[in-house]
Amino acid sequence: MYKSWWKILSFVLLIYTIIGGFLLSVPALPILHESIRNLYFHVCMWFAMMILFTISVIYSIKYLRTFNHRYDIFAYQFATVGSFMGILGYCTGIIWANYTWVTDQGQSLSGILKEPKLIGAAIALLIYGAYFVLRSSFTDIDKRARISAVYNIFAFAMLFPSIWIIPRMVGSLHPGGQGGAGGNPALNFKDIDSRLRMVFYPAIIGWSLLGVWITTLKIRIQLIKDKALLHEAS
């Protein structure tokens, strides 16, 4: 129980996120209306993705310093779950846009997919997708780990320009930020409504802890598989 407190916290926070996200009152914002509740899922999943990718690149750096194979496994699994969270965030973002931009701004779904921030997000996820393809192309474990670690650092470095910098430099329908259509209080940390904060911040912690939880399970499974292979080889 002592070691599992953060798992219990993750479960409690996500239950709170789901119940509070659908039942607690939210501000009546133009365009977004009740769809603002997706803030607790779409945006928070992206935060979880960023946290998991950060942990992944830290382990890649640790691997390059020590060449400890366990660090390569940690980096790979955190990148895997981070990409999964990113895909969930991307999909919930498209759904959100479909019910806001299409109806209120007259955009077609194909036009939404060409929106700079969605394109940047897709590029970031594709870069990480190439990371997994790269790993699968090597049979030598040490060579795969070294090259994957270097590429993981590159992928993480490209994450911020793709998601945060370049989309803000061009016109965007996305609410919030300099590239958005005038910004939106829902995504402005200075103006975010206190009712949104009550769920938003716990949701970030909950989704992030869930990602770490899933990753630890995948790491344990991979370590067991590696141990079994070593036992068979001996």
N, C-alpha and C positions, 0 to 999 in steps of 0.2 A: 504493500500500500504506500509506503514511504517513497519508493522509487517511481510509483505510477501516478503521483499527484498531478503531474502536468497532463497526463492522458485524461484523467477525470476532469481537469479544468477545461481541456479542449472539448470534451463531450458536453459539459454544462454550458460553455459559451456558445457552442453551435446550436444547442437546443434553444438557448435564449435568443440567438440570432434569428432562427426560423420563426419562433413564436412572436418575438418582439418585432421582427421585420415585417410581419404580415398584420399584426394586430395593433401595435402602437401607432399613435397619430404621427403624421408627417406634414411638413409645411406645404401649402398649396402653391407650388412654383409653376410659372408659365412653361408650356411645352411638355415638361416632364410629368406633372400631375402625380397620380398614384404610382407611376412607373419609377419614381424616385426610390422606391423600395429595393429596386435592383442594385442600388448603390452598395448594399450589404453583401451582395454576391459578386457582381462583376468587378467592381473596384477592389474589394477585399481579396478576391482570388488573385488579382494582379499583384497586390502587395505580397501575398504569400509566395507567389512565383518569384518575385524579386528577392525575397529573403532566402528561399531555397537555392536559387542560382548563386547568391552571394556565398552561402555555406559551401556549395559545390566548388566554386572557384578557389575558396580558401583551402579546401582539401587537395585540389590540383596543385596549388603552390606548395603545400606540405609534401606532396608526393615528389615533386621535382627537387625538393631539398633533401629528402630522406630516402626516396625510392622504396618506401614501404608500400607493399601491394594493397594493404588494407585501405590506405588513403585513396587509391585509385578506385576501389569499390565504392567507398563513401562518395567520392566526387561523381561517379557515374549514376548512382542511385538518387542522389539529391537532384542532379540534372534531369533525370527521368521524371521524377514526381513534380519538379518545377515546371517542366514542359507540359505535363498533364494539367496542372493548375492553370498554366497559360492558355491552353486550348479551351478549358472550361470558361476562363475569363473572356476569351475571344468570342466564343459562341454566345455567352450571355450578353456580350456587348452588341453583337449583331441583332439578337432578339430585341434588346432594348431600343436600338436605333430603328428597328422595323416598326415599333409602336410609337415612336416619337417623331423622328425626322420624316418618315414617309407620310404620316398623317398631317403634321403641323407645318412642315417645310416643303411639302410636295416633292420629296425625293423618291426615286425608285430604288428598289433593293439593289439593283446593279450599280446605281450611282453611289449608294452607301458603301459598297465594297471597294469603291475607288477613293474613298475618303482618306486623306493623308495619314491620320492616326491609325486607322485600321490597316492600311498598307504597311506602315512602319511596324505595327505589331506582328503582322504576317511575316514580314522579312525577318524579324527577331526570332520568331518560332522556327522559320525555315533554316536559319543559321544553326540553331540548336539541333534541328532535325539532321543537318549534315554532320553534326558531331556524332550522332548515333550510327549513321551510315559509315563514317570514317572508322569508328571502332570495330564495326563488323567486317571491315575489309582486311584486318590484320589477324594472323593466326599466332604470331609470336606475342606472348603476353607482355613482356617487358617493352617491346617496341610499341605495341598498342597503347600501353599506359602512358609512355612518354609523349608520344605524338598527340594522344587525346588530351593530356594535361595542358600542353601548349595551345591546342586549338580551343580548349575550354576557356582559357584566359582571353583569347581573341574573341570568342563568342560573347563573353561577359562584357568586354570592352565595347562591342558593337551594340549591346543591349540598350545603353542609355541614349546614344545618338538616334537609334531607330525608333525608340518609344517616346523619349522626352524632348530631344533637341530639334531634330529635323522637322517633325510635324508642327512644331510651334513657329517655324520660320516661314510657313506657307499658310494660305487660307484654309480654314477648317470649319466644318459644321459642329464638330465635337464641342460640348459645353465645357467651360473652364479653360483657363490658360490664355495666353496671348493669341494663340492661333484659333481660339474658339470664337463663336459668334457673340462677342461681347462678354463672354464669361458666364458662369452660373454659380450661384451660392452653394449649390449642392456639392460642388467639387472644389470650392475655394476654402482652404483651411482657415482663413481669417474670418470668413462670413458664414461658415457652416452652422446650421441651426443646431441648438442644444438638443433638440429631440432626435436629430440624426446622430449626434455624437454618442448618445446613450446606447446605440446599437452598433454604430460604425466602428468605433475603436475595439470593443469586445469582439466584433466579427473578424477584424484583422488578426487579432491574437488567436481566435478560435481556428480559423482556416489555416494559419501558419503552423500552429501546433498539430493540426490534423495532418498537414503535409509532412512534418517531421515524424509523426507517428507512423504514417504509411512507409516512409523512407526507412525507418529503423527496422520495420518488419521485413522489407525487401533486402536490407543489408544482412539481417540474420539468416534469411533463406539462402542468399548468395554465399555466405561464409560456410553454411552447412554443406552446400553443393560442392564448394571448393575442397572442403575437408574430406568429403566422400570420394572425390576424384583422386586426391592425394593417397587416400587409403587403398583405392583400387590399383593405383600405379605402383604402390609399394608391395 
